[in-house]
């Protein structure tokens, strides 16, 4: 049995997908008690707390609550002897994420972070084709969208708007995670963070980051809540050509002096999340690790980059 803590949009996605898996019984653990009857009427097994879910037989947990609640919920799950998958980011900062990691280590619990883009078919083609462009000397990543379009409820009331748990660095940490996953550890991190006031939120609306990798590549990222036309793209420039990934179109393009190649994926968002859940369940039932599943340490490393960016100067 798998407990899902938090029943907002992402929590409901996990619950619905887990229901599709043979032999898996999800337990919904909502944050608001009035949700218990609603979820029960929708056919879900419910519990009022992670401890109650553990008493019902849950051995695993998906933490899908607001970011500011991750440390409390994760520690509660670990205390209940559960292995866990925590939605990104692991917590609000590296200090809290290290606390979760240390607690999991002490209790010998497995800890993973929800980074579903690692299971994107098109992103994995990009990863597979990277050797075709030789040594990479520069990478440019852009993830831009308009925060008011994200959710049906007022965006100013969401965790994204709050300085302590929101902002583009935490919300779009996917980009930081896959940049490190593909190109190696970030060092010499610099950043320019801005709040223009346009959205009337506490957190940063815009972030530009730069860093170097151990291989000598220069990585730059542009993240924002302000762009009316959504964009999620990555371009890698190498000694033998260029490689581009369009995360919205799910398209990969290779350009070389005498050769070009394209790949287009039709993978759905649910298929990507389902692949992550299956890998999580398998990782918890065996002693084998899977590099596609972001570890607790990798979740900590991504937040270390965020914290360094906040304290750096461009």
N, C-alpha and C positions, 0 to 999 in steps of 0.2 A: 504494500500500500504506500502511496505517495501523498504526503500532505502538501497543499499549496497555500501558502500564507499570503493573503492579499487577493482580493477578487475584483480588482479593477480590470481594465481592458487586457493587460498582459497576463494577469492571473487567470482570467477567463479563457484566454487562448490556451494556456497550459492545461487547464482543467479539461477543456473540450478535446484537445489532442490526446491527452493521456487516456481519456475514455475510449479512444479508437484503438488503443493497443491491447492486444489479447493478453489476458492474465494480469493486467494492471488495474488497480482500483484507486482512483484519486479521492482525496478527502479535501473538501473546501474549508478553509479556515479564514472567514472574512474578518475584517477589522471592525466593522459595525455589526453589532448583535442583531439589528433588525434585518440584516441580510440573510441570516440563518434560515428563516422560513421561506424566503424567496428562492434561495438556492436549493433547498430541499424540494420545493414544488417543481423545480426544473429537473429533478431527478438526480441531484448530487448527494453523496454522503457528506455530512457536515460535522464540524467540530468547533467548539467555541475558543479553543486554544491549541497550540502545538502539543502541549502535554496531553490534552484530551485525545488528539489525533494519534499520539504515540500509544496511549492506552488502548486505542482501537486497533492498533497493529501497524501503524505507519513506521517504516524504517528509513524512509527517505523524505526529503523536504525540498520544495522549490520555494525560494523566498522571492515573492513578487510584490512586496509592499513598497511604499514610498522609500526613496533612498535614505532619508533620515531615520527610518525604522529598521534598516538592514542590520545594524550591529546588535540591537536588542533581539530581533527575530532570529538571527543567525546563532547567537549565543544560546538562545532558548532551545533551538533545534539541536545544537551540539550537546547541550545538557541532557536532552532526551535521547542521546545516543543515535542521532540521525546523521546520515551522509547528506550533503546538500549541494544544490545548484542555486546560486544567488544571482538574481538578475543584475545586469551591469547598471551602475558601477558597484563594486563590491561593498563600498560604504561611501561616506561623504569625503573621506580623505585617507591618506596612507597610514596615519596613526591608527584610526579605527579599523582599517582593513588588516593591519598587522595584528591587532588584538583578536580579530576573528580567526586569522590564520594560526596564531599561537594556541588558541583554545581548541581548534580542530586537531592540531598536532598533539596536544596534551591528551585529548580524549581518543586519539587515533581514529578520527573521522575523516572521510574524504570530502574535500572542498573544491568546488568548481564554480566558475563565473559564466553567466549567460552571455555569450558573444556569438549570436547565431550567424553573423556574416561569415564566420569561419566555415560554415556549412553551405554557403552560397556556391552553387555550381559554377557560375561565371567567375567568381573570385578565385576559385580553385583552378580553373583553366588559366587564369592570369598567373597564378603561382606556378603551374606546370610549365607555362611558356617562358617564364622569366629567364632561364638559362639561354634561350635563343637570342637574347640581346646582349649577351656577354656581361662583363662587369658593369654594374650600375653606378653611375656617378651622381645622379640627381633624381629625386622623386617629388612630385607635386600632387597633393591630395586636397580636394575641395568637397565640403559637405555643407550645403546651404539650403535653407528652407525658411518658411514664414511661421513662427510659433503660433499665431492665432489660428492657423489652419490645422494644427495638430490634433486637437480634441474638440468635441462638441461643447463642453462646458467652458466657462470663461477661463482663459489661459492665465490671467492674473491670480487665480485661486489654485493653480496647479503647483506641484513641487518644483517644476521647471523655473518658475518665476522667483523662487526663494534663494537668497544669497547663500544660506547655509547648506542647501542640498541640491540646488539647481544650477542653471547656467550651461552654456554650450560645451564647456570642457567636460562636465560630467555627463550631460545628455548625449553628446556625440563622441563619447569615449570609444565607441566602435572603431573610429578612424585611427585613434592612437593605438588601440590594441592590434588591429591588423597591420598597421605600419611596422610595429615592433615584431610581430609574428613573421612577416615577410622579409624584413630587411635587417633585423637585429636590434639590439639594445640601443636606446637613445642616450646620447651624452651631449654635454654642452648645450642644454636646452635653454632657449630664449623665447620670449613671447611678447605680444602686444595684445592686451585685453581692453575691451571698450564696452561701456554702457552709454549708448547715445541718448537714452531717454525716450526714444520713439515708442517703445513698447510699454513704458511705465512699469518696469519690473525691477527687483532688487539686484538680480544676478547679471553677469556679463552676457551681452547679446552677440558679441563678436570676439573671435580669438584668432590670432595669426601666430603660429608656432614655427620654430626652426630648430633643427638639431643635426648632429652628425652621428653616423653609425661606425662601428669598429672597422668595417670594410672601407670606410672613407667616403661613403655616399652622403650627400646633403639632402635632408628631408624637410619639406615645408608643408604646412597644413593651414587651410583657411576654413574656419567653422563659423557659421552665423545663423541667427534666428530671424534675419531681416529680409532675406531674398524672396520676392514673390514667385519667382520661377525656381522650383526645386532642382538641385544639382547634387549628384554624388559621383565623383569621378576621381580616378587616380591615373597619373602618367609616370612611367618610369623611363628614364633616358640612359641607354647603355652604349658601350663601344661598338656594338653591331646593329643597333637600331633602337626603336621606341616601342613601348607597349602601353596600351591604354585600356582602362576598365571603366565602363559606364554602369554604375550600380543600379540605376533606375531602369535603363533599357536592357540590363543584364547582357551587355555586349562587351566582347574583348576584341581589340584590334591590334595587330602586329604590323609594324612598318619597318622594312629593311630596304637598303638601296635597290635590290633587284627582286624583292619578294614582299608580298603582303598577304595577310591571312586574317579571317574574322571568325568569331564564334558567337552564337546567339542562344541564350538559354530561355526556356519556357517554364522554369521552376517557379512554383507558387511560394508565397511567404509561409503558408502553413507547412509545405514540404520541407522548407529550410528549418523551421522550428521543430518539426517532427524528427528530422535527422539528428538534431542536437539532443532531444529528449531520449531517443533510442541509444545514442552514444553514452549519455549520462547513465542510463539504466544498466547498460553493459559494463561500464567502468566501475559501477558500484557492486556488481556481481562477480567481478574477476579481479585479479591482481594486476592486470595489464593497464597501462596508461595509454591515452590517445592524444596525440599532439593537436588534433582538431578541437579538443575540448580545452577551454582556457582554465588553467589551474588557479588555485588561490594565490600563488606567488605571482603569476602573470597579472592577476587582477590588482595585486599590490603594486606591481611595477607600473601599470598604466596610471594608477592614482599618484604614484611618485612623480611621474611626468607632469600630471595636472598641478600638483602642489608646487613643483619647481617653476612651472609656467607662471603661476600666480605671484610668486616671489621674485621673478626675474624682471630684467629691463630689456627692451628691444635693442 
